[in-house]
Structures are given as C-alpha cells and as structure tokens.
Amino acid sequence: MSDILIVDDERDIRELISDILEDEGFTTRRAGGSEECMAEIGKGLPALMILDIWLKDSAMDGIDILSHVKREHPEVPIVIISGHGNIEIAVAAIKQGAYDFIEKPFNIDQLMVVIRRAMETSRLRRENLELKRGESGAVEMIGECGAFRTLKGQLDKVTKSNGRVMLTGNPGSGKETAARYIHAQSDRAGAPFVSVSCASVAPDQMEEILFGRETDGRGVEPGLLEEADGGVIYFDEIADLPEGTQSKILRVLVDQKFQRVGGTEKVQVDLRVISSTGRDLEAEIEAGNFRQELYHRLNVVPIHVPSLEERREDIPLLARYFIEELHESQGLPLRTLSDEAGALLQTMPWPGNVRQLRNVVERILILGDSPDPIATKEIPAGGEAQGSDEDRVILSGSLATLPLREARELFEREYLLTQINRFGGNISRTANFVGMERSALHRKLKSLGVVTSNKSGARVAHVNEAEG
C-alpha cells in the first residue's frame, strides 16, 4: 500500500499525471473507469487515489466511487479532479470524504503540494493502524504463582469467544495487558486493537473521538469505533465514560451501528468490546453515575486481575523480565538481579503494582553504573535509595523505645509475616528460607499469635487479634 491509483477516462490525463508522479519518485497505477478502478483496488489498496468526477461510459461516476471507497476503506485519502468543477461539486466531494479538490487544467506545483500532503496523511494513518495491530501481536503474560495461573486460565477460556469481558483490578495491575492478551490469542488477532482512555478524554470531546464526525470543511473523519472495526475496542476505566455517551455506547452494543457526529448515515461495525475498571461499578450505579443496563451488557464475563500483593512470588520473575525488556527496547544495561535484591523487592509495598515495579527497575538501570548484579542498596526505599551501610538496621521510633523482649517479638512477628506473604502462604518454602524446621516454624508462629488463612487463592498470614 504505497502507490497512487489514478482514475480518469481521458488516457492523456492519466498518463500525464502518472509521468509527473513517477518523475517525483512515486509508483502509480491507472484506471479508465469504475470497473478497472474496482479491479485495481481488489488487487491491493493504494496509498492515495486521484479520481476524476466525470467518467464517460462508466457504471459509476467519481462521486459514486468516492462514496464506496470511503465507506469500505476510510483510511485511503482521495483527491478529486474535474474539468467541470464548481463549488457545489467540491462541497459534495468533501462531504463524501474527499481529501481535496483540484480543477482541470491543474497547476503541476499545486497538484504536487496536495499529493505530498495527502500521502503524508496516508502514511500516518497506515503507521498508526500497523502500530495498533503490532502492539497486540507480541503480548507476554509473565507469572507462575497460583493467582496468576488462575487469571491466565480464565483469559484462555475467553480468547476464542466473542463475549464481552470486564476486567477488574487495582491501577497498574495489568488490565490492559490482559485485554491485549485476549485479543492476540483470538480470531481477531490480525485486526486492530484500539484502546480508549475514558479518564483522559474531555467529556465534550468523547463522542467525536468515538464516533467520528462529518463536516463540510473536513469531510468524513473516522472515530475510534471505525478504526477498531473487525477487531477489539478496549474501554480503559469505563466508569469514567460520560453519562451522555453511555446510552449511545449501549445502542452500539445492541445494533453494532452508530452515526458520526454531524452525519446522517448509519455506520456498521463489527466489534468485540473489552472493558476495565478499578472502581466499584455497582456503587457507581447506586450513585446514579453509571447505567445499570450498560453494566450488564459489558459485564458478561467478569475477570479479576490480581494486584502485585496477591502475587508476590512473581516479583523477581517480573523484575528480571523488565530488565531484559528495557535492554531490548531502550538499550539499558542487561544486568542480573541478585537473590537478596529479589527478596527485598518481594517485601516492599507496591501500591502502583506491576507498573510501579517496572518503573523502579527502569530507574535502577538508568542510575546504576555497575555491570554487577543489582544489589539491595540500589533499590529505592520510600522514594530514596538505601544507604551504603548494608550491615546497619534502621529502627522505627516505636521499635526503638520497646524493651528488648517486646522489640524482638515484634520484629520476629513482622519478619515472619513478611516472609510468609512473600512466599504466598507456603509454610514449607518460608521455613526453608528462614532456616527453620517446618514444625519449629509452626510453633514460633503460634507463640507470636500469627495464623494463616486463604485469601484470593493464596495463603496469607495475619496477626491473631485475640492473641496479639
């Protein structure tokens, strides 16, 4: 899709334009009427069309061809030329989606300015579409823990269906990655994946961005729904979708049709819809902020994406993956992660989840000046790097004021809670790491008033309030 299709019933005009363009380095194809034009399009979409309005002895005139091509292939810019040009024809052509209008006899310099501008538009549209398709072609799901295996099993079950999926989870937990994984493994993998950030679009602009618009001055401008035709539209944080737009999206889900802003014709689309939210949509419905019917239409298959706290066992694995990924994408140093550093990462709070972990790894690689394995002193703690005195433990104010016996018990309790959570509630692995027999660890936990219970499929330790 890098050539220009010239459609004109006058052979001399076709050849003249073709010679001019080829002298400028472009590749061209030529057609004398609508049948030849449709046949050439069938062989492959051109990057640009130059189309005469009047086509003698042709089944369709230029406006008919324009209307057909813009309906089926809105990304192809079309420059209209005519020797019978007037303002009415120009307006009609622009309304149907023509990129520009040039009268015969045309000025060669003017023609080249319009064509170069239109070709740049075509290139940007093509790159944008290819980027959207390529982004979903190499999605990796990284993890081994029980919570992750549960998630991946649920995602695998929905990849081959066309059912709507609602992904829930905390910010940064990987909801969009899960959505792209569904798309990449589905029968729609070769079609676009279009992401709509509901929170970042101004409410008064949302409908134009989603549905596109039609104006006399700029013609047809497709929206994100049209760009996603045949593929997946992903609504990131659907709770922020403006109330006025919710009813129109509901109608799209029912009919798979919509009207552009300012348009009169219905646009048919074939879409799979995936949504995500970190909010309680049922509470939003109760508050009158979200339509209940839309919620039920979107929430056909609800899937929870676990936070990093629910999958601490995966943290070293994810960190090592990000090291390799950042090396390949940004040329950052390819370093290893020491076991001690991996263990420290597992004990830290991660309110930003996987996204925050990736940012921390990127910071370490940028600021680090050693090829050695990443050490614990390089890991930011509380927003700052740890000190260089690795053998010193900094006591909190409350711990420093306690008698030794109470301070030791508090430390042991917090330390063992941290290690048990780190290993997803696995007592055997915890005992092995801390250097205790399993039975001895059980006795120690009991003496400290620590019990274990199931939470989100992982065994998580907490303090028994009655004993603590």
HELIX and SHEET records of a PDB file:
HELIX    1   1 ARG A   11  ASP A   23  1                                  13    
HELIX    2   2 SER A   34  LYS A   43  1                                  10    
HELIX    3   3 GLY A   62  GLU A   72  1                                  11    
HELIX    4   4 ILE A   87  LYS A   95  1                                   9    
HELIX    5   5 ILE A  108  GLU A  135  1                                  28    
HELIX    6   6 GLY A  146  VAL A  158  1                                  13    
HELIX    7   7 LYS A  175  ALA A  184  1                                  10    
HELIX    8   8 PRO A  203  GLN A  205  5                                   3    
HELIX    9   9 MET A  206  PHE A  211  1                                   6    
HELIX   10  10 LEU A  224  GLU A  227  1                                   4    
HELIX   11  11 ILE A  238  ASP A  240  5                                   3    
HELIX   12  12 GLU A  243  ASP A  255  1                                  13    
HELIX   13  13 LEU A  281  GLU A  286  1                                   6    
HELIX   14  14 GLN A  292  LEU A  298  1                                   7    
HELIX   15  15 LEU A  308  ASP A  314  5                                   7    
HELIX   16  16 ILE A  315  GLN A  330  1                                  16    
HELIX   17  17 ASP A  339  THR A  347  1                                   9    
HELIX   18  18 ASN A  353  LEU A  367  1                                  15    
HELIX   19  19 THR A  376  GLU A  378  5                                   3    
HELIX   20  20 GLY A  397  ALA A  400  1                                   4    
HELIX   21  21 LEU A  404  ARG A  422  1                                  19    
HELIX   22  22 ILE A  427  VAL A  434  1                                   8    
HELIX   23  23 ARG A  438  SER A  447  1                                  10    
SHEET    1   A 5 THR A  28  ALA A  31  0                                        
SHEET    2   A 5 ILE A   4  VAL A   7  1                                        
SHEET    3   A 5 LEU A  48  ASP A  52  1                                        
SHEET    4   A 5 ILE A  78  SER A  82  1                                        
SHEET    5   A 5 ASP A 100  GLU A 103  1                                        
SHEET    1   B 5 PHE A 193  SER A 197  0                                        
SHEET    2   B 5 VAL A 232  ASP A 236  1                                        
SHEET    3   B 5 ARG A 272  THR A 277  1                                        
SHEET    4   B 5 VAL A 165  THR A 168  1                                        
SHEET    5   B 5 VAL A 301  HIS A 304  1                                        
SHEET    1   C 2 ARG A 213  THR A 215  0                                        
SHEET    2   C 2 GLY A 219  GLU A 221 -1                                        
SHEET    1   D 2 LYS A 257  GLN A 259  0                                        
SHEET    2   D 2 LYS A 266  GLN A 268 -1                                        
SHEET    1   E 2 PRO A 380  ALA A 381  0                                        
SHEET    2   E 2 GLU A 384  ALA A 385 -1                                        
SHEET    1   F 2 VAL A 450  LYS A 455  0                                        
SHEET    2   F 2 ALA A 458  VAL A 463 -1                                        
END                                                                             
